[in-house]
């Protein structure tokens, strides 16, 4: 649909959107489910985006016209119990650009200037748009408490799994194993430094790990949001190990949990939600070219191609798509 170009308020800036990633949360919202928070149509989605500042409000001080930037979509209140107690990711009045505030699947988007992060001159807009998923992964890695020399298993070789793979290696993991049925995604994982990749359709995960001397897995991160893989993650992790359930699932999704196993193995089971405080860290890694955020991309499409991606699982299976609204 056509809409007027938004007018930024005093502390807002108007961004010409150059790249916006398509996230699994966008698919959930498109299909009528809930993403990170509630969405009320009509709502412009898109929370992983970068672009050029083309207009600034009278009180905007964080950037100027012409700056190349990406945006933190988490517009929190800073006043509720959770914000005041260092848990901004659980803000009681969460504003989420692209979820309950108009986002980046448009040619222009206005945002509070305090949510803007600057991109290095040699960073592309597509790389900059990947700062938000990278920030979510940083939170997931923080939640996992990976220690130097740990063995880590990651379920899922999509964008998130491949970013987590790289971050786990930066944390000092001795071995990072990726479990993924799609051969092309396993190949990218091997290029990015996976110690071992496993095809769960053809190989028994526990047996294959043992064959490679990996009987002791300290951390497992599940990014698929599937009951079978979530339960297997709890099964394969070692005593006193940590399992992080990263994926956005349906609100009524459930798994079977053997409580005696949780007790006897002294397991830690965690969720990972959004990216509190982590956009600056993500942009620093991208600006320093410390993380590859493009090898897992399927390609780009103009704004008109968005619906085909959201509606077609076969398109999404190819990898991460990026929309270029101004091409």
C-alpha positions as CSV (number, residue, x, y, z in Angstrom):
1,X,0.0,0.0,0.0
2,X,1.0,3.6,-0.4
3,X,1.5,5.8,2.6
4,X,2.8,9.3,3.1
5,X,6.4,9.7,4.1
6,X,6.4,9.9,7.9
7,X,7.4,13.2,9.5
8,X,10.0,12.8,12.3
9,X,9.2,14.3,15.7
10,X,11.6,16.5,17.6
11,X,13.8,13.6,18.9
12,X,13.3,11.3,15.9
13,X,15.1,10.9,12.6
14,X,13.8,9.8,9.2
15,X,15.7,7.0,7.5
16,X,15.7,6.0,3.9
17,X,15.7,2.2,4.3
18,X,18.4,0.6,2.1
19,X,18.2,-3.0,3.4
20,X,15.8,-4.9,5.7
21,X,16.2,-8.6,6.7
22,X,13.3,-11.0,6.7
23,X,13.2,-12.8,10.1
24,X,11.4,-15.9,11.3
25,X,9.4,-13.6,13.6
26,X,8.1,-11.8,10.5
27,X,6.8,-15.1,9.2
28,X,5.0,-15.8,12.6
29,X,3.3,-12.4,12.4
30,X,2.4,-12.8,8.8
31,X,0.7,-16.1,9.6
32,X,-1.2,-14.6,12.4
33,X,0.9,-15.8,15.3
34,X,2.8,-13.7,17.9
35,X,6.4,-12.5,17.4
36,X,8.4,-10.9,20.1
37,X,5.3,-8.9,21.2
38,X,1.8,-8.4,19.9
39,X,1.1,-6.9,16.5
40,X,-2.1,-5.2,15.5
41,X,-2.6,-4.9,11.7
42,X,-2.2,-2.8,9.7
43,X,1.4,-2.7,10.8
44,X,4.6,-2.2,8.7
45,X,6.8,-5.1,9.7
46,X,10.6,-5.2,9.4
47,X,12.9,-4.9,12.4
48,X,16.4,-5.7,10.9
49,X,17.2,-2.6,8.8
50,X,19.8,-0.1,7.8
51,X,19.8,3.0,5.7
52,X,20.6,6.7,5.4
53,X,19.4,9.5,7.7
54,X,17.6,12.0,5.4
55,X,15.8,14.2,8.0
56,X,16.3,14.9,11.7
57,X,14.0,16.4,14.3
58,X,14.9,19.6,16.0
59,X,16.1,17.9,19.2
60,X,17.9,14.9,17.6
61,X,21.5,14.8,18.6
62,X,22.8,11.3,17.9
63,X,23.1,11.6,14.1
64,X,23.0,14.0,11.2
65,X,21.6,14.0,7.6
66,X,23.7,11.7,5.4
67,X,24.8,9.3,8.2
68,X,24.8,5.6,7.3
69,X,23.1,3.8,10.2
70,X,21.3,0.7,11.5
71,X,18.5,0.7,14.1
72,X,17.9,-1.0,17.4
73,X,14.2,-2.0,17.2
74,X,13.7,-2.2,21.0
75,X,12.1,1.1,22.0
76,X,11.6,0.5,25.7
77,X,10.0,2.8,28.3
78,X,13.0,3.0,30.7
79,X,10.5,3.6,33.6
80,X,8.8,0.2,34.4
81,X,10.0,-2.3,37.0
82,X,12.0,-4.3,34.5
83,X,13.7,-1.3,32.8
84,X,14.6,0.1,36.2
85,X,16.1,-3.2,37.3
86,X,18.4,-3.9,34.3
87,X,15.9,-6.1,32.4
88,X,14.9,-3.8,29.5
89,X,14.3,-6.8,27.3
90,X,11.3,-7.5,29.4
91,X,9.9,-3.9,29.4
92,X,6.2,-3.9,30.5
93,X,5.5,-1.3,27.7
94,X,7.8,-2.6,25.0
95,X,7.8,-0.7,21.8
96,X,9.2,-2.9,19.0
97,X,9.9,-1.2,15.7
98,X,8.5,-3.6,13.0
99,X,6.3,-5.4,15.5
100,X,4.0,-2.8,17.2
101,X,5.6,0.3,15.6
102,X,6.0,0.8,11.9
103,X,9.2,-0.7,10.7
104,X,11.7,-1.2,7.8
105,X,9.6,-3.0,5.1
106,X,9.1,0.5,3.6
107,X,11.1,3.0,1.7
108,X,11.2,5.4,4.7
109,X,10.9,4.8,8.5
110,X,11.1,7.2,11.4
111,X,12.8,6.1,14.6
112,X,13.9,7.7,17.9
113,X,17.4,9.1,17.3
114,X,18.7,7.3,20.4
115,X,18.1,3.9,18.7
116,X,20.5,4.7,15.8
117,X,23.9,3.1,15.5
118,X,26.5,4.3,13.0
119,X,28.0,2.0,10.4
120,X,31.7,2.1,9.3
121,X,32.3,3.4,5.8
122,X,33.4,0.0,4.6
123,X,30.3,-1.8,5.9
124,X,27.5,-2.4,3.4
125,X,23.9,-1.7,4.2
126,X,23.1,-5.4,3.9
127,X,25.8,-6.1,6.5
128,X,24.4,-3.3,8.7
129,X,20.9,-4.8,8.5
130,X,22.2,-8.0,10.1
131,X,23.2,-6.2,13.3
132,X,19.9,-6.9,14.9
133,X,19.9,-10.7,14.5
134,X,23.6,-10.7,15.6
135,X,22.6,-8.8,18.7
136,X,20.0,-11.4,19.5
137,X,22.7,-14.1,19.1
138,X,25.0,-12.2,21.4
139,X,22.2,-12.4,24.1
140,X,21.9,-16.1,23.4
141,X,25.6,-16.6,23.8
142,X,25.6,-14.6,27.0
143,X,22.8,-16.8,28.3
144,X,24.7,-19.9,27.4
145,X,27.7,-19.1,29.6
146,X,30.1,-20.8,27.2
147,X,33.5,-21.2,28.8
148,X,36.9,-21.6,27.2
149,X,37.4,-25.2,25.9
150,X,33.6,-26.1,26.1
151,X,32.1,-28.4,23.5
152,X,29.0,-26.7,22.0
153,X,26.2,-28.2,19.9
154,X,23.9,-25.9,17.8
155,X,20.7,-27.2,16.3
156,X,19.8,-25.4,13.1
157,X,22.0,-24.0,10.3
158,X,19.9,-20.9,9.4
159,X,21.1,-17.3,9.9
160,X,20.9,-17.6,13.7
161,X,22.6,-20.9,14.0
162,X,25.5,-19.8,11.8
163,X,25.9,-16.5,13.7
164,X,25.9,-18.4,17.0
165,X,28.5,-20.8,15.6
166,X,30.9,-17.9,15.0
167,X,30.2,-16.3,18.4
168,X,30.7,-19.6,20.2
169,X,34.2,-19.8,18.6
170,X,34.9,-16.3,19.6
171,X,34.0,-17.2,23.2
172,X,36.7,-19.9,23.1
173,X,34.7,-23.1,22.6
174,X,37.0,-26.1,21.8
175,X,34.5,-27.7,19.4
176,X,31.3,-26.3,17.8
177,X,29.0,-28.9,16.2
178,X,26.2,-27.9,13.9
179,X,23.2,-30.2,13.3
180,X,21.4,-29.4,10.1
181,X,19.7,-31.5,7.4
182,X,20.3,-29.2,4.5
183,X,23.7,-29.9,2.8
184,X,24.3,-26.4,1.6
185,X,23.9,-25.0,5.1
186,X,26.2,-27.6,6.5
187,X,28.8,-26.5,3.9
188,X,28.5,-22.9,5.0
189,X,28.9,-24.0,8.6
190,X,32.1,-25.8,7.7
191,X,33.4,-22.8,6.0
192,X,32.7,-20.7,9.1
193,X,34.6,-23.1,11.3
194,X,32.3,-25.8,12.5
195,X,34.3,-28.7,14.0
196,X,31.7,-31.1,12.8
197,X,28.4,-31.0,11.0
198,X,25.7,-33.7,11.4
199,X,22.8,-34.5,9.1
200,X,20.1,-35.6,11.6
201,X,18.1,-37.3,8.8
202,X,20.9,-39.7,8.0
203,X,23.0,-39.8,11.2
204,X,22.2,-40.6,14.8
205,X,23.3,-37.4,16.7
206,X,24.5,-39.0,20.0
207,X,26.3,-41.8,18.2
208,X,28.0,-39.5,15.7
209,X,29.2,-37.2,18.6
210,X,30.6,-40.3,20.4
211,X,32.4,-41.4,17.2
212,X,34.2,-38.1,17.1
213,X,35.2,-38.2,20.8
214,X,32.5,-35.7,21.9
215,X,30.7,-37.6,24.6
216,X,30.8,-34.5,26.9
217,X,28.7,-31.6,25.6
218,X,28.7,-28.6,27.9
219,X,26.3,-26.3,26.0
220,X,23.5,-27.0,23.5
221,X,21.6,-24.2,21.7
222,X,18.4,-25.0,19.9
223,X,17.4,-22.6,17.1
224,X,14.7,-24.7,15.3
225,X,11.8,-24.4,17.7
226,X,10.9,-28.1,17.1
227,X,9.8,-30.4,19.9
228,X,12.0,-33.3,18.8
229,X,15.2,-31.2,18.7
230,X,14.5,-29.4,21.9
231,X,14.0,-32.7,23.7
232,X,17.1,-34.2,22.1
233,X,19.1,-31.1,23.2
234,X,18.2,-31.8,26.8
235,X,19.1,-35.5,26.3
236,X,22.6,-35.0,24.8
237,X,23.9,-32.2,27.0
238,X,26.3,-33.4,29.7
239,X,25.9,-33.3,33.5
240,X,25.7,-29.7,34.8
241,X,25.3,-28.6,31.2
242,X,23.3,-25.7,29.8
243,X,20.6,-25.8,27.2
244,X,19.4,-22.6,25.5
245,X,16.1,-22.6,23.7
246,X,16.5,-19.8,21.3
247,X,13.8,-20.1,18.7
248,X,10.5,-18.2,18.6
249,X,7.8,-20.9,18.7
250,X,4.0,-20.8,18.7
251,X,2.7,-19.5,22.0
252,X,1.2,-22.9,22.9
253,X,4.2,-25.0,21.9
254,X,5.3,-27.5,24.5
255,X,7.9,-30.1,25.1
256,X,8.1,-33.2,27.3
257,X,10.5,-32.6,30.2
258,X,11.7,-35.5,32.3
259,X,12.1,-33.8,35.6
260,X,14.3,-36.5,37.1
261,X,16.8,-36.0,34.3
262,X,16.9,-32.3,35.1
263,X,17.4,-33.1,38.8
264,X,19.9,-35.9,38.3
265,X,22.1,-34.2,35.7
266,X,21.8,-30.8,37.5
267,X,20.9,-29.2,34.1
268,X,20.3,-25.5,33.4
269,X,17.6,-24.8,30.9
270,X,17.2,-21.2,29.6
271,X,15.4,-19.2,27.1
272,X,16.9,-16.3,25.0
273,X,14.6,-13.4,24.3
274,X,15.4,-10.4,22.0
275,X,18.6,-8.4,22.3
276,X,18.7,-6.1,25.4
277,X,21.7,-3.8,25.4
278,X,23.4,-5.8,22.6
279,X,23.0,-3.7,19.4
280,X,26.1,-1.6,20.1
281,X,28.2,-4.8,20.6
282,X,26.8,-6.3,17.4
283,X,27.6,-3.1,15.4
284,X,31.1,-3.1,16.9
285,X,31.7,-6.7,15.7
286,X,30.3,-5.9,12.2
287,X,32.3,-2.6,11.9
288,X,35.4,-4.6,12.8
289,X,34.6,-7.4,10.4
290,X,34.9,-9.9,13.1
291,X,31.7,-11.9,12.1
292,X,30.6,-13.0,8.7
293,X,27.0,-11.9,8.3
294,X,26.5,-12.5,4.6
295,X,27.6,-16.0,3.7
296,X,24.3,-17.4,4.8
297,X,22.2,-15.0,2.8
298,X,19.9,-16.5,0.1
299,X,19.8,-13.2,-1.8
300,X,17.9,-9.9,-2.1
301,X,14.5,-8.9,-3.5
302,X,12.7,-5.6,-4.0
303,X,9.9,-4.6,-1.6
304,X,7.4,-6.3,-4.0
305,X,9.1,-9.6,-3.4
306,X,8.4,-9.7,0.3
307,X,5.1,-11.5,0.2
308,X,6.5,-14.4,-1.8
309,X,9.2,-14.9,0.9
310,X,6.8,-14.8,3.8
311,X,4.3,-17.1,2.1
312,X,6.6,-19.7,0.6
313,X,8.6,-22.0,2.9
314,X,10.6,-23.2,-0.1
315,X,11.9,-19.7,-0.6
316,X,12.8,-19.3,3.1
317,X,14.6,-22.7,3.1
318,X,17.2,-21.2,0.7
319,X,18.5,-19.0,3.5
320,X,18.2,-15.5,4.8
321,X,16.5,-13.0,2.5
322,X,17.1,-9.3,2.5
323,X,14.6,-6.7,1.1
324,X,15.9,-3.6,-0.7
325,X,13.0,-1.2,-0.4
326,X,14.6,1.6,-2.5
327,X,15.7,-0.5,-5.5
